[in-house]
């Protein structure tokens, strides 16, 4: 018996239906995105800590079609099919293929609180995202809990960890992708076929059943759509891409100055020195130990002259210090900013200062009060701030956090003012803490880009802060696992992320482990060395001279690559595409090649063009084979074109295999010891001929918000191979910015045959062979447009 024909009806802004005491709403907040909300009796409050109101309320029209017990809602390329009897929702792509198929419908709300939603999980789908959780790059077959937790010395099996990002992307072997964001900050869980084969399970202890299906169809499309919902990271200051040196703790002014002097005397490029809790008076936030740091403004000024900036830790626990003249406590009590127990008593828990109280960041006035606390430190010249322990972490209690009945008084955004338990606000506490810091810094320095580093966060927290993977361990397993954590953070919106180079806790790393970590860390978005107290030093100059030389080489290479990294960061700020990427994000077709993500599981890419391939067994390195996405790739270090798509590697301590996409144009600059120092000379454009040959030039002042006013330089450069050689075309520039470079050095790799000749328009330019780099070299003026031809 054939189905009844579908009948078209008028377009609607949203579709609402109630059955069996459950209300369902389907809407389309943006092209390629379907939102589903369900509630008992009535819909839950339409408010979110992750998705701004302007995004939730934008809305695309839905074309509604009915057929018996079925309704179809069409928005762009997606169709939401609703069973009007069961309230089951199926989301289909433009070809009618099911992306998400709900198996529960209104039964998801069968209990009196919380929810349990089941859906089909396609057999060939790989699953990525969920922030910095361990357990492998592919989440398929795993089960995960969203509950921000202080996880000291976490392992491959530890769950939950510091952040809760209930967003995942599913990618088929054919490279077709879709994603799902469950917007619920309560304790939730996601199971990807572990408890029940080929079944996705989403459960929560409380709060709303509110989720978004994003339709792709490519992995990059999914990330762009997720960025539409929760926001892309702002463009961080250029100096945050430099090397950052930290330790718990540099305890005195003299010790900080000694670290700075050693970095400069060792010719180790660096931009940041961190100060952990021991710069404070009795570990009390927003204080300075005057005996150890008698003149913080002078220290900050003197470091700036050396191209170094200070980043200070400011944890959210305020010392419980009545009658002691501690301003954060006194002003906080006067304004009633701290969390309280259900009986109205102040909540206090033990952390670094001893007994401490905690701001209620769910209130906008409290966030403003917190942001104003940074006035003295910013006036002293401190460049950025580090919000740690904000899960929130509490000592001497089994839960490692505050009681779940602690009361928040929500007064923010488009939430209705109300009292809420910590069970509801726990997972957003860190996000709101970093938001308060970010927004405060913007008020205090309105034209400066804030730098905030946070340990805990929730979806959308990338709008306010960079992050790192917390208290990792000095081990080969953590070196490898950390790369996978950072890749999944990037696929979860958090593009600015790193892990503590060398490991934070555990035994002191061997020279080999520390050197390998510096090599790989040089290609991470956030490049910070950090370790806990009472351990042997592990700054980059520690150990045998041969190891120090290798680390210096890779730190220096990071600085030479800054134009490329910065252009990639700027792209991220517009699109949400991360700096650090799994290979399949740029080349989805690799997934069809078989196991271990088409043999790319141990590789990663920086931007669209550089592929890094460390040993799959770094603790016991033997020969291994690197499988590249196709033929024609180049060796980054030599510039030579490779034969075929497979490369046999014999590991050597001084090297890390890095390859360049055929068709890439990679920018490099002269070496500087800090981003505070303007490079002198020419910008290098390394051209690696191939299909889709292109690159981006991007520059701005690196620190202000002027780029939002058009004070930047962006230029696309393209190349094509011709019968006579290579033609490089410079497209017209965007923006009003002025570059630092005096001219361009063009290097075309893979040249074969004859002495080159170069033309720019009608003017002949000298071209030479650079035998050391296997390239044709042409010196150009600053090209604002036009083309250059290099002929045999």
N, C-alpha and C positions, 0 to 999 in steps of 0.2 A: 504494500500500500504506500503510495507516494505521499510525501509531506505536503501539507497545505501551503499554498503560495504565501510568501511574505508580502505584507501590505505596507507601503511607505506612509509615514505620518509626518507631521511637522517637526522641525528641528526643536530640540529642547536644550536648556543650559545644563540640566542634570536630571537624572532619572531616579525617582524614589518609589519604593514599594515596601509594604509591610505584610508579613505572613507569620502566623503562629507566634505572635508576640515579639518578632524580630523585625527591625527596619533596616533596609538596604538602600544605599545611595551609590550611584555610579556617575562619575564626572570625568572630564578630560581637561586637566589644568594647562596642558600644553600639547603641541603636536607630538604624536608618538608616545603619549603617556596616558594611561587610564588609572583613575583613582577609585578605590572601593572602600566604603565605610559601612560598618554594621553596628547596630546597638540593640540592647534589650528595650523594647517598647518605643524608644525614641533614639535618634542618632546622638552619638557623643558630641561633646564640645568640639567645634571646629577651630582648634588652636594647635600650635606646634612650636617646639623649640628648634626644630631642624628646618622646616620649610616656611619661609616668610609668608605673611598674610597676602602680600601682593601677588605671590606666585599661586597660592592656593585659590585665590579668588579671581584670577585672570580668566581662565575657562575658555575652552573651544566648544563650539556648538556640536551637539550630538544628533545625528540623523536616526530617528527612531522608527523601527519596523516591527510589526507584530505578526505572530503566526501561532494561534492557539495558546499553548502554555509557554511559548518562547518569545522573548523580546531581543532584538538585535539593536545595538547602539553603535553607530559608525562615526569614528572621528579620524579623518585623514586615512592613514594606512592601517589603523587598528579597528577591530570590531570586538565589542564586549557582548557576549551572548549570555542572557540571563534566563534561567529556568524559573518561571514565576511561581511555581509550586514549592520548590525546595530552596530557592534563592541561591542556587549554585551559579557561579560566574566562570565563564571561559573567555579568555582573551586570545583572539586570532590575528595573525598578520595579514598583509594585503593579499597573500595567496591562499588564504583560508586555512593555513596551518596553525594548529593550536600551540600557543606559547605557554600559557598558564591555564590549567584546568582544575578548578576547585572541586574537591570531592565531598566537601562538608556542607556548604550552604549554611542555612540557619542553624544546623546542628553544631556549628563551631561555637555557638553561644549557649549550648545546652545546660551548662552549669550556672551557678548563681553569680559567679564572678570570673574574670579572666576569659580565655578563649583557647580553642584547640582547632586549628585549621589544617586540613590535609589536602594535598594536591598531587597531581601526577608529576613524576620526574622522569624525563626522557632518558633512555638508556645510554645514549651517546653524548649526553651533556657533561661537560666539565663545569665545575663551580668555583668561582673566585670571589674574593672580597672579604667582608667581615672584619676589616681592620687588621690589627697586628697579631691575630691569633696564630698559634703554632699548629703543628700537625700536617705540614706539607703545603705546597703551593695550591694544589687542587683540593677543594673542600669536599668533593664527592665521597660519600661513604662515611662522613664524619657527623658528629653531633656537637653543638656548641651552645654555650650559655652566655647571655649578655648581662654581665654584672661587674661593674668596674671594681677591680681588686688589686691591692698591693701584693704583687707576686714576686717577691725577692727570690733570686736564683731559680726562676721558672725553668721548666724543662719542655721537651718536645710534647709531653702529654699534659702539661698544665693548662687548665681552663677552669674558670674564666681568667682573663688578664686585665690590663689597665683600661682599655677602651671598649665602648659598646657602639658598634656601627652595624646595625641590622640591615645591611644592604649587600646583595650578592648579584653577580652576573653569571648567567649560564651560557656556555658557548659549545655548540655542537662540533663534531669532528669536521663538518663542512665549513666551520667558521661563522655560522649564523648565531647571533647573540640576542639575548633579552635579559632584563634585570628586574629585581623586585626589592623595594624598600618598604620595610615594616616600620611605620612611624609610631613607636611605642617605647617610652623610656623606662617602663617598669622592667623587672627581671623577666626576660624572655628567653626562648630557646629555639634553635633552628636545627632540624635533623634532615640530612640529605641522603636518605636511603639506608641509614644505619639500623634504625629500629624496624623499618618496614621497607622491603625492597622496592625500588622504583617509586618511592613516595617521599614527597617533601612535606615535613611537618613543621608548623609554626605554632608555638604556644606561648602564653603569657599569663602571669599571676594576677594581673589587674590591668586597668586602663582600656583604651579603645582598640578595637580591631579596625585599623586604618592602614591600608597599604596601597602602593603605587606599582603598577606594572609598566616597565619601559620597554619599548618594542624594538630598539636597535634600528636596522638589522645587523650592523657590524659592531664589533666590540667597542670601537671608538664612538660610534653613535650612542651606545648605551651610556658611556661616560659623559658625553655632551648632554644627554638628556638628564642624567642624574645631577650634573652641575646646574642645569636649569632649575631643578627642584631645590637643592640644598646649598648651591653657590659654589663657585670656584674660589680657590685661595686668592687673596690679593697678591699683587707683585711684591715680594719681599725686598728689603734693601739688598743691594748688590753685595755688601759686605757679609751678609748671612750665608752666601755661597762660598766664602773663603774658609780656610782651615780654622777650627776653633779648639782651643786648649782649655781643659777643665780638670778639676780634681776636687774630691772632698778630703781636705780643703787646703787652699792656700791661705794660711792663717794670719799673715802679717803683711803690712805694706811692703816691707823689704822682700818678702818671699815673692809677691806678685811682680815686683820690679825685677827680681832675679830671673823669673820665668820669661819676662819680656826681653830682657837682655840676652838670655840664652837663645831664644828664638832668632833674634837678629844676628847674634854672633855666629850661629850655626847656619845662617842663610836658609832658614826654614820659613817659607812664606806663611803668614798667619794674619788673621783679622780680629780674633776675639780671644779674650781671657775671661773665664767664668769665675765667680766667687760664690762658694757654697755657704752653708749656714754659719760657719765660724767667723765670717766677717761681722756678724751681728753681736749685739750685746745680749748674752745669755740665750742665743738662738731665737730672739724675739724679732719677728718680721718688722721691717721698716725702722730698724735701729742700726747703728754702726758702733762697733767696739772701738771707742776712741783711743784706747791704749794701743791696740794693734794697728788701727788705721786712723792716725791723728789728723789727716787732711785728705779726705776722699776726693774733693774737687781737684786738688793738685795732682793726685794720683791719676785721675781720669784724664786731665789735661796732658800730663807728661806721657801717658800711654798713647793718646791721640797723636802726639807729635811723632811717635814711632809707628803710626798706622795701626794701632791696636785699640779696640773698644772693649769696654767693660759690660758684661752681662751679669746681673745679680739675681740670686734666688730670692723669691718672696712667696713663701708657702701660705696657704689660706688659714692656718691656725693662729689665732691671736692669743698671746699669753693672758691667762686669767689672773690679772694683776691689779685688783682694786687698791686704790689709795697709794699707788707707787709712781704716779706721774707718767705712766706709759700711755702716750697719746692715742694710739689706735684703740686701746681698750676703753679709755675714758670717753673719747668721742663716739665710739661705737655704742657704749652703754647709754650715753646721752640721747642718741638717735634710735635706740632700740633696734639695732641691726642684727643681733645674734640669734641663733636658733635656740628654741626652748623645748622643754618636755611638754607632754600633754597637760600636766598640771600647772603650766606657766612658769616653772622654775627654769633657770638658765641651764642649758646643756653644756657640760664640760667634759672633755676627754683628754687623755695624756698623749702628747706628741713631743717634738723636740724641745719646746720651752718648758715641759712639764704640763701642768693643767692648762688647757687651752679652750677657748670658745671659738665659734665658727660663724662667719657671716652668712646670712640667708640671701644668696645670690639670685633667688627667684624673684626678688623685688628690685625694680629699677632704681629706686632711691638708694638701696644698699650698694648696688653696683657703682653708682655715681660716687658714693662715699668712699668705696674701695679705690676707685680710679684716682680720686683726689689725694690719696695717701702717697702716691708716687711723686708728688710735687717736689719734695726735697731731694729725692734721688735723681730725678731728671734735671733739676737745677744744678746738681753737682756734676752733671755730664755723663751719667750712666746711660748707655745706649740701648739696652734691652733687658728683658726680665724673664725669669724662669719660674713658672708656677708648678711646683712639685707637690707630692703628697695629697693631691686633690681628688682622690677617688671618692670620698675622702678617707685617708688612712688614719687609724687610731691605734695606739699601742695598748698592750695589756688587756685586750679583750679577744675572745676566741674568734669573733666575726671579722676582726681587723678593721671594722668601720663602726659608725655610730648606730645606735638603736633605730630600728625601722619606724618606731612611732614618734621619733623626733618631729616637731611640727615646723613646716614651712608655711609662709603666708604669701602666696603667689600674688604679685602685683606687677605685671609685666606684659608687654606685647599685646596680643588680643585675647589673652586668657582672662576669664572672669575672675576678679579678686576673690580668693577663697583660701581656706586652710588645706594643706595637703601633707601627707606623711612623707617621711624620708624614703619609704619604699617606692614612692612615685618619683621623687626627685633625685635619688641617688645617682643614677646613670648620667644625669645632665649636670651634676654638681661641678665637675671639672670643666665642662664646656662653658658653663656660666661664669666660673672663676676666670677663665682665660678671656672670655668676652668682656668682663668688667675691666680687666687689665688693658686689653686692646682699646676699648672705647675710652678709657681714662687717658691713655697715652695720646690718642688722637685729639682729645680736648686740650691737653697740656701743650702739645706740639702739633698744631693743626696742619702743618704742611710737611710733616715728617712721617715716613712709613714706620709704623710700630713693628718691633720684633718681640714676639712673645713665644716662649717654648712651654708646652704643657705636657704632662704625663698622661692625664686622664681626659677623656672627651666623649662626646656623643656625635652622631651624624650631624653635619653642618658646622661642627667645630673648626673645620678647615678655614672658615671665614675669619677666624680670629687668631690662630696660632699654628706654628710648626709643632712637631712632636718627635718623640723618640721611643724606642721599644722598651725602655725601663731597665730594671736591674738585671742585665744579662750576665753571663758567666764567661770567664776567660777559657774557652775551649774551642776546639775545631768544630764541634757540633754547632755551637752558637754562632760561629762565623758563617757557616753555611745556612743555618736556619734563619739567621738575621736577614740575609738577602731575600728569602722567601717572605718574611714578615714585611719588609719594606715594599716589595712588589705588590702584595695584597693591600697594604695601606694606600699605595698610589691608586689602586683599582677601587678604593673606597673613598676617594675624594681627598685624602691627606697626601698631597704630592711632596710637601716639604717634610721629610722624615729621615731619621738616621738611627743608627745604634751606636752604643759606646764603643769606639774603636779600641781594640785590645781586650775588651770585656771589663765590666764594672766590678764583679765579685769573683770569689773563688781564688784559686791559686794564681800566682803571678804568671803571666804568659811567657812562654819561651821566646827567645829572639825570633825564631822562625814564625811563630803564630802572630806575634806583634807586627812583624814586617808584612806578612800576607794580609793582615787586617788593614794596615795603612794602604796597601796597594788597592784593595777592593774598596775601602772607604773613600779613596780619592775619586771614585765614580758615583758615590752616593749623593743624594740631594743635600743632606745635612751631614757635614764632615766634622765630627767632634770626637776628640779623645777625652775619655773620662774614666775615673776609677775611684773606688771607695777608700776610706781612710785605713790606716794600719796595714797598707800593702806597699811592696816595693814600688819605686817610681816606674812609670811606663810612658813618659813623654817620648816624643819621636827620637830624641838624641840618646836614649838609654840603650846600652848594649854595644856589641862589636861595631867597629867603624864601618865594616862592609854593609851591615844592616842599616846603619844610619844613612849611608850614602843612597841606598835603595829607597828608603822612605823619603829622603829629600827629593829624589828624582820624581817620585810619584806625586808628592805635594806640589812640586814645581809644575808638573804636567797639568795638574788640576788648574793652576793659575793661568797657564797658557791657553787652556780650553774655556776660560770664563766667557768669552764672547758667545761661544756656542751654547754653553750652559745657560747663560742669561737669556738668550733668544728663546731657548726651550722653556724657561721659566715664564717668560712673557706670554708665550703661546698657552701655557697652562692657565694663566690668569684670565685668558679670554675663552678658553674651551673646556677646561677641566681635564685635558689629556695630561697625564703625569710626566714628570721628568724621567723617572725610572720606570721601565716597562718590561713585562715579559715579552718574549719574542713574538708570541701569537698576536699581541696587540697591534704590532706593525705588519705582521705576516700571518693572518689567520689560517692560511692554507697549510701551515706546518702541522696543524693538529691532525690532518688526514694522514700523516706519515706513520702513525702508530703510537706505541707506548711512550710514556714519559713526555707527554706533550710534544710528540713528534721529535723526540731526542733533544728538546730544547730546555728541559726542566732545570738544568744546572746553569743555564745562560741567562743573561739579562741584557737589555738595551738601554742606552742613555739617549733620550730623544729618539728621533726617527732614523738615525744613521750609524750609531756606534754600537757594536755588539761585543760584549765582554764574555769570555768563556773560561772561567776558572776551572780547576780540576774538580771532578765530581767527588773525589776522595782526597781532600786537601791534607788530611792527617797522615795519609800514607800514599803520597803521590807516585803514580806510575804513568806510563804512556797512556794516552787516551785520544779519542777521535772527536773532533768538533764537526758537527753537521750544520752547515749554513743553510739559510732559506733558499739558496739557489746558487748558480755559478756566477763568476765575475767579481766576487768580493775582493777587497784589498786588505793587506796587512797594514794596520794603523801605524806601526812603528817604522816600517821600511818603505811604505808607499807602493810596494810591489803588488801587482794583480796576481791572484791565486788561480791555480789550475783546478777546475772542478769545484764541487760544493762540499767536499770533505777534506779536513786538514788533520794530519797526525801530529800530536803535540807530545814532546818530551819535556816535562816540567823542569824549569830552572828557577831558582829562588829569585833571581833578579828580574824575571819577566812575568808578565801577565798577558795572555793572548787577548788582543783587541782587534776587531775587524771593522771595516767600513763598507757600508752599502754602496754597490755600484749605482751611480746617479746622485751621490751625496756631494754637497758643497759645504765643507766644515771650516768654520772660522777659528783662528788662533791669534794670540797677541804676544808681544814681547813679554818676558818674565818680569813681574813686579813682586815686591815682598809683601804688598798689601793692596787691597782695592782702593785704599786711600791715596795711593800714588798713581797718577795718571801714566799709562804706558807711553813711552816715547818711540816714535818711528811709525812703522806701517802695520796695518792689519793684514794678516795672511788669509787668503782664500784658497783652500785646498780642494781642488776639483777632481772628482773620481768619476770619469765618464760612465754613463749607463742610462738605462731607461728612467723616465721621470726625473731628470737631472735638475735639482733645484736646491737652494739654500736660502737662509734668511740672515740679513744683517739687522741687528737691533742695538740701539744705544740710547741711554738717557742719563740723567745726572746720578742715578743709582740710589738716591736717598729720599728725594722729595716726592710729593704727589703731582708734580708738574706733568708727568706723563699722562695723567688724566685730562690735562688741559691741552694736549697736543704737543707738549714739549718732549718729543722723542724723535728718533730716526728709525724708520723701518723700511727695508728694501729687499725685494725678492731678486735673487740672481738665478738665472737658468743657463743650462748648457745643452748643446746638441752636437753629436758627431756628424761630420759632413764628409764628402768624398775627399776633400782636401785636408781635413784636420778636425779642429774643434772650434765651435763658435760659442762665446759666452755673452749673454745678454743681461744687462742691468736694467731692470724695470724702474719706472719713476718712483721717487721716494715719497713716503708718507711722513707727516709730522714736520715740526719746525726745529727739531733738535740739530745740534752741531756735533759732529763726531770728534773723538779725540785724535784719530789717526791723521798723519800727514799725507798718506797715500796708501795704495794697495799693492801687495805682492801676490800675484796670481801664480799658483803652482798647479799644473795639470799633470796628474799621475797617470801611469800606464801608457806613456807616449812611446811610439815605436816608429822608426823610420825617418832618417834625415835630420838635418839641422833645422830647427823650427824658425819660422818667421811670424811676426805678429803685427796686426793692424788694429788701430782703434779709430774707427771711422775711416778717413782718408790718410791718417798719419801713421807711418810705419814706426813701430816700437821695437827696441832690442829684445830679443828672446834668447834664452840660453838653456842648456841642459844642466840640471842639478843632479849630478850622478849620485850623490849621497842619498838623495831622497827619491831618485827615480822619477823625476818630474821635469817638465818644461817650466821655466821661471820667467815671468814677465813683470816688470815694474810699471805700475800704472799710477796716474793721478787719482784723486778721489773721484770715482765715477758716480755722478748723479743720475746717469742714464746712458743709453747707447749700448754698443756691442764691441767686442774684441774678437778677432779671428786669429787663430794660430794655425798656420799652414805648414805642410811639409816642404 
